[in-house]
Every structure is written in structure tokens, then in C-alpha cells.
Amino acid sequence: MAYRWETPTSVWLEDERSGQFVPVSSDGLGRIDWQASARGRLADCAHLLGASLPLSCDHAAIYPEGFAFCPACGRPLERLGAVQARRPDWWGPHADALLPRHVPHGLPVTSLALGDSLEERPPAPDVGRCDAALPPPPNAHCVFAAATYGFPEQRLLALAPGRGVLQYWDPLAEVWHVMMPEEGAADLAFGASDYGWLPMPQLQVPARRGDVALVPTAGGLYRLVVNPVSETCRTEAVLAAPVAAAPGLMRRQLGVLVRNPGGTLGLCALGADLSPGPQFDCGALPLSGWTRPIGYDGQLFWLHGEGQLVWRPGEAPRWLAWPDTWLPSLDLGGPTLSRDGRMWLIGHDGQSYSFLELGSDRPQRECIDGARLGFANLLFRRGHPVVDEPWSGEHVEDQHEDDSLVLPLLRSFNNNRSQPSGLVLRFHKYTGRAEEALANRVIARTTVEWIGRRNVILDEVARLARPLECVPFVYANRLWLHHPDWNRIRGWNLDAPT
């Protein structure tokens, strides 16, 4: 005979003879196959369920949520989930909804004040080392998310959009698990544009346990739901049309570029509650090769090698082809702002580089004397920062940095700083073209640096290739840096030094 225990979120059975407790169902997870789920993962599952674990007795391996004492001997139990450590969610810097309106959304900019702790380290020229390391996920070309997804504790997910594989990090067993799609789940593979998802907490829909994000796929836009106890995931269709570019959110309106049945490009609008909105036919525009959308000044911008698609909710989208022979240099970074609040993109006309004003039918152009790498006012020409207008001359503090090249990876926005700060890569003794450094050329020596009130060298990398594949993310109060070629993910503590 088994006794039935019901908690606010789960149902448990207690075996009368052995005294063992088994969870049989939980909100958002449905029925639980405990024999399969708990194999080697009892501790992690207990943390996810907020259950209780024994401290000094062995009458049962796990107890239902809220149990403070063992019912057999009365000894105290460890109540998991009772005190939650507050960790900031991470959905990728492109999905940071807490940035102010005057900062373009959709670029590698985070609202987390990362520099407050990183700048307490010994400044350059001291070369630091990472504080922690994670093994890379089995499918290494990933985007990362760190959140609770409705569970008591934060967990890390790694989605490989090229293969459509979702991976889950078990921090207690220190191992990656590949999450199996449930029957009928959509293929998560997507390669039509730069990848970008929309976290469910940013939408006006009821919160559910296991909700992750709205994800673009080749077959449509789907709501992704995870069950980390059973290591499975499922999808729910939101928009049944082939998606041509990552979705964007502006003024409670969701914009999605799709492939129409006739082979033309369309823009479908949805409300923040996922209610259907107007649809627009954009004509014979490219069906692939778009950037993630950038939100600024009440508009969404999708950039392409042939032009820009601009959409303001409530109006029809506008296609603006690049003028003359000018072509964008999308690999050099992303849009940046001038002091008057206009947004600019770097490109070239075959002879020289220049910045082009975005969103204008008659764009202004500002010529420059060399490539500038960066985005959102975190700009560098060679090894020197550009601190005034995007087309202004670089600020030279050390002539020796003329022989280096700086590639910004992540900007940390902080209102109390007069100059932007962020995570960068510095290529030493490099005198070639910037485009060659960002391609397959192997850089002999690279340093990972934090640029801010104090410049800190966080680590050193030998023989780096394809630096644009570096992915920074924040998880478990650490800043991490991942590259598909590395055999470990480097991490730096964000705790304030004692």
C-alpha cells in the first residue's frame, strides 16, 4: 500500500513498507517516470522540485517539498528551494529587455554591471587567469540561457540552432544532458538568419513552469517548454509559416519575417499576448541572410547585405536599399549612435570606409580613414578607443597599441559611466586587415580584456581563429566565454572581492 501526499506543486507516494517517497506528478511536468528520471540525477531533480533531502539519516532518499523532519526518526532535513539565491536571468545580450530606450536593443549590450567586480582585479599589464571552467556542450555552436524557467533554482541551457539540439547543464553532477524532444515536437533547427529568441517573461502571457522562449524554426515560430526532470522538451506552435529572420519586440508588438506561400517575404505582427495582428507582403526581398532585429526609436531594423527593412508598429514596413555602391560591413560590429541620437552602420564603397545613417530615405554619410570595430558606442580603431563621434579620430593613450587590433564582444551599459565599458579581445602584433582577422586567419596571441575605469587582462589565448564565434554569457554569478574550438568554457567570478 502507498500513502498519497499532495504538496502545492506535486503529488508524491510513500511506500508503506520501505518508507521511500516517489514523486508521481508535478505542475508543468505532468507524470514523472521517477525510475528513469532519478538515475544518477536524484540531487539535481530534488533541487528542481524544491524537495527535501536527508542530512543525517537514511530512511528515505528524498522527501516531498516542505518536509522539515524525517517522519521515521524526526531528524532535520535539508529543505531545498526555501531560500532562493537571486541570480539575474541571461537570455543573451541581444534579448536584454532592461536596457533604457536610448540604447539600441538587439545588440551585444547587457544591463548587468559586470565591471563593478571585474575592475577590482589587478590592472594591465598583469595577465590574469580564469577562475572556473565548464566543459563545452556536446554540440558546441550554441546560444545560452540561464534562468529558473519557473523552478526554484536557476539552470543553464545551450541551444545549438544549426542542429536543433537543446542541452541542459546539471551543475551537481557536472555533466551536459541532451534533452529529447517529446512526440510531435518541432525541429528546433534554424539557419535563415542570425539566431535570436524572445524570452517568455518579456511577453504578456501567463507564466508557466518550464517556459523558455519563443524560438524561430524553419517551419514556424514556436513556444519552447522544457522538463529538466525527465530531460525532455516540447514545442507549441505560435505562427505556422517558415521563419526568415529572428523575431523582434517593439511597443508590445512582435514582428516576424516569414516566407509567404508565393515565395515572397512577409512580415507578420503579433501582440505581446501572442494575439494575431496585421500581415504585410514585403515583395521580392531576400529570404535569408538577415541580422537579428535591432530596436531603436520605436522601430525594428532588420539589416541585410542588400539593404534594411524598417518597421514601426502601426505602419507598413519600409525597404531601404543601400545607396550607390556602398555595402555594409556587418562582420565589423553593429550599429552605433552619434551624439545627436542617430544610428549609423559602418560599410565601404570599394575605396574607403564610411558610416551610413540608418532609417533615412536620404541617409547622411561620414567618411573615415580606416575600419572601426564595435557597436553601441563601444568602438575601436586598431588598438585605440573612439570616444567622440563614431567617425572621430581614435583616442591614443599608448602608441604601442598601434600594433594591436581590438574586437569588442560585449558592452555593459551603466548610467554612471561617462565612457562605455565592456569585454573585448585584443589581437597582439597584428597589422593586417580587420576582415582577415575575423575570418579564418590564426592569431598567434590574443588577450581577453575588460575595458572600463580600469583595464584588466582576464586571460590569454594562443592561436585563436574565427573570433566572432566567441560567445559571452552570465551564469551562476560568473562571466563566461565560450568558443567552439576550446575544450573548456572560461569563467570569471562576479562576486565583490573581500
Helices and strands as residue ranges (DSSP letters): E 2-6, E 10-15, E 21-26, E 30-31, H 34-37, H 42-49, E 52-54, E 77-79, G 93-95, E 109-110, H 115-118, E 132-134, E 143-147, E 155-160, E 165-170, E 175-181, E 198-199, G 200-202, E 211-216, E 221-227, E 232-239, E 248-250, E 253-259, E 265-271, E 276-283, E 294-296, E 299-303, E 307-311, E 318-321, E 327-328, G 330-332, E 336-337, E 343-348, E 353-357, E 365-367, E 373-375, E 378-381, E 384-386, G 399-403, E 405-412, E 421-427, H 434-438, E 443-451, E 456-464, G 467-469, E 471-475, E 478-482, E 489-493
